[in-house]
Amino acid sequence: NSGTAGAAFSATFTQTGGIGTTNFTTASTLPNGITLSMAGVLAGTPTQTGSFPITVTATDSNNCTGSANYTLTINCQTITVNAPATNTGTANAAFSATFTQSGGIGTTNFTTASTLPAGITLSTAGVLAGTPTQTGTFPITVVATDSNNCMGSVNYTLTINCQTITVTAPATNTGTTGTNFSATFTQSGGIGTTNFTTASSLPNGITLSTAGVLSGTPTQLGAF
């Protein structure tokens, strides 16, 4: 009295006491894909899950009847979710990878409750895409849910690596002791606020700001 969605099912009702040709019928709601033949064969490939109370009536040639109650349960089938082979991307560069599934009945939607990198979204069609603005490693569980609310899932790890940041040095690279000096470094490719730093030794009186401005009044001679 149980079957699986998407899989062939068959069960046969029998009777005793009927005279002549005895036909089986039911007025009960059957799962989609299942029918009852007059010979009493309840069969088909169900596409609907749930529990179905069924009353089957046998009617003989004299229009005499007998009946039986029966509950058919159709369980969820296995839904297999396949993760894409591509699992690395680069910040500030377009990314796209598609999840697929097999076994889902009807419209099957993909969702995730996992935290995605900023700029990346998962569509109901299973496309993980966007232009990430956040680096790091992101463990993601993607769930596929079909028309019967049957589910399958897969774990996937997406890694977003740093993009290339190009720093351009200023053209001015000479100064005079006791005289104010200023030159500005610039960059391209940085995401969000980009700060400039140096671990190098600077001339006394000169500092580098986080905005990339090398400035001050040097009190030390030399090449740095």
C-alpha positions in Angstrom: 0.0 0.0 0.0 2.9 2.3 -0.6 4.8 3.6 -3.6 7.3 6.2 -4.7 6.7 9.2 -6.9 8.1 8.7 -10.4 8.3 4.9 -10.0 5.9 2.3 -11.5 3.3 1.0 -9.0 0.9 -1.9 -9.2 -1.4 -3.6 -6.7 -4.4 -5.8 -7.4 -7.8 -6.0 -5.6 -9.6 -9.4 -5.6 -13.1 -10.5 -4.6 -15.0 -13.6 -3.6 -18.7 -14.2 -3.9 -19.4 -12.1 -7.0 -21.6 -13.8 -9.7 -20.6 -13.4 -13.4 -18.4 -10.6 -14.5 -17.4 -8.5 -11.5 -16.0 -5.0 -12.1 -14.0 -2.8 -9.7 -14.5 0.9 -9.4 -13.8 3.8 -7.1 -15.1 7.3 -6.6 -12.1 8.1 -4.4 -9.4 10.6 -5.4 -6.3 8.7 -6.7 -2.8 10.1 -7.0 -2.0 11.7 -10.3 -0.7 9.0 -12.6 -2.6 6.1 -10.9 -5.8 4.4 -12.3 -8.0 1.5 -11.2 -8.9 -0.9 -13.9 -12.2 -2.8 -13.9 -10.2 -5.9 -13.3 -9.1 -4.4 -10.0 -5.6 -3.4 -10.9 -4.5 -0.2 -9.3 -1.5 0.8 -11.3 0.6 3.6 -13.0 3.5 5.9 -12.3 2.4 8.4 -9.6 3.5 12.0 -9.9 1.8 13.1 -6.7 2.9 12.4 -3.1 0.7 12.0 -0.1 -1.7 9.6 1.7 -4.8 8.7 -0.3 -7.8 6.9 1.4 -9.5 4.8 -1.2 -12.7 2.9 -1.2 -12.9 0.2 -4.0 -16.3 -1.3 -4.9 -16.8 -4.6 -6.7 -20.0 -4.9 -8.6 -21.1 -8.3 -10.1 -23.5 -9.1 -13.0 -26.5 -8.9 -10.7 -25.5 -5.4 -9.6 -24.6 -6.8 -6.2 -21.7 -4.9 -4.5 -19.0 -5.3 -1.9 -16.3 -2.8 -1.0 -13.0 -2.4 0.8 -11.2 0.5 2.3 -7.5 1.0 1.4 -5.0 3.7 2.0 -2.3 4.2 -0.6 0.8 6.2 0.4 3.1 7.7 -2.2 6.5 8.8 -0.8 9.0 11.2 -2.2 11.4 10.0 -4.7 15.2 10.7 -4.5 16.2 14.0 -6.0 19.9 14.3 -6.8 21.4 17.7 -6.9 24.6 18.2 -8.9 27.1 20.9 -8.0 28.9 22.8 -10.8 32.6 22.0 -11.4 33.5 25.7 -11.2 33.9 26.7 -7.6 36.4 29.6 -7.7 36.0 33.2 -8.8 37.7 36.6 -8.6 36.4 39.7 -6.8 35.1 42.3 -9.2 34.9 39.8 -12.1 31.6 38.3 -13.4 31.0 34.7 -12.1 28.4 32.1 -13.2 27.9 28.4 -12.3 24.8 26.3 -12.6 23.4 23.6 -10.3 21.4 20.8 -11.9 19.1 18.1 -10.6 17.6 14.8 -11.6 14.5 13.1 -10.1 12.4 16.2 -9.5 8.8 16.1 -10.7 7.2 19.2 -12.2 8.8 22.6 -11.7 11.9 22.2 -9.4 13.3 25.3 -7.7 16.7 25.8 -6.2 17.2 27.7 -3.0 19.9 28.3 -0.3 19.8 29.6 3.2 23.6 29.8 3.2 25.5 33.1 3.2 26.7 34.1 -0.3 29.5 36.5 -1.2 28.2 40.1 -1.6 27.2 40.5 -5.3 26.3 36.8 -5.8 22.8 35.4 -6.0 21.2 32.0 -6.6 18.3 31.9 -9.1 15.4 29.4 -8.8 16.7 27.9 -12.0 20.0 27.0 -10.1 22.2 29.6 -11.6 24.7 31.0 -9.0 25.9 34.3 -10.6 26.9 37.9 -10.2 30.0 40.0 -9.7 31.3 39.3 -6.2 32.7 42.2 -4.2 33.7 40.1 -1.2 36.6 37.6 -0.9 36.8 34.5 1.1 35.6 30.9 1.3 31.8 30.3 1.4 30.3 26.9 2.3 26.9 26.7 0.5 24.1 24.1 0.7 21.8 24.2 -2.2 18.3 22.6 -2.0 16.1 21.6 -5.0 12.4 21.4 -4.2 10.0 19.9 -6.7 6.2 20.4 -7.3 5.4 17.8 -4.5 7.7 19.6 -2.0 10.1 16.7 -2.3 13.7 17.8 -1.7 17.3 17.0 -2.5 20.4 18.9 -1.6 24.2 19.2 -2.2 27.0 20.9 -0.4 29.4 23.2 -2.3 32.2 25.5 -1.4 32.7 28.7 -3.4 36.0 30.5 -3.1 36.4 34.2 -4.2 40.0 35.3 -4.6 41.4 38.8 -4.6 41.5 40.7 -7.8 44.6 42.5 -9.1 45.1 45.9 -7.6 47.5 48.1 -9.6 49.4 50.8 -7.7 50.8 53.7 -9.7 53.7 55.7 -8.3 53.8 59.5 -8.6 56.1 61.0 -11.3 57.6 63.4 -8.7 60.4 61.5 -6.8 62.8 64.2 -5.6 62.6 66.8 -2.8 64.8 69.2 -0.9 65.5 69.2 2.8 63.6 71.9 4.7 61.1 72.3 1.8 57.6 71.0 1.8 57.2 67.9 -0.3 54.0 66.1 -1.6 53.4 63.3 -4.1 50.3 61.1 -4.4 50.1 57.3 -5.1 47.0 56.1 -6.9 45.5 52.7 -7.5 43.0 50.9 -9.7 41.1 47.7 -9.0 40.5 48.2 -5.3 37.0 47.5 -4.0 35.5 49.9 -1.4 37.9 52.0 0.7 41.5 51.3 -0.3 44.2 52.3 2.1 47.9 52.9 1.4 50.6 51.8 3.8 54.4 51.1 3.7 56.8 49.2 5.9 59.7 51.0 4.2 62.0 53.5 5.9 60.9 57.1 5.0 63.1 60.2 5.3 62.7 62.0 8.6 59.7 64.4 8.3 57.9 62.5 5.6 54.8 60.3 6.1 52.5 58.3 3.9 48.7 58.9 4.5 46.2 56.1 4.1 44.9 58.1 1.1 48.3 57.6 -0.6 49.8 61.1 -0.1 53.5 61.0 0.6 54.2 64.4 2.2 55.9 66.5 4.8 59.1 68.6 5.2 62.1 66.3 5.0 65.0 66.8 7.4 67.2 64.0 6.1 69.2 63.6 2.9 69.5 60.4 0.9 67.8 58.0 -1.5 64.9 56.0 0.0 
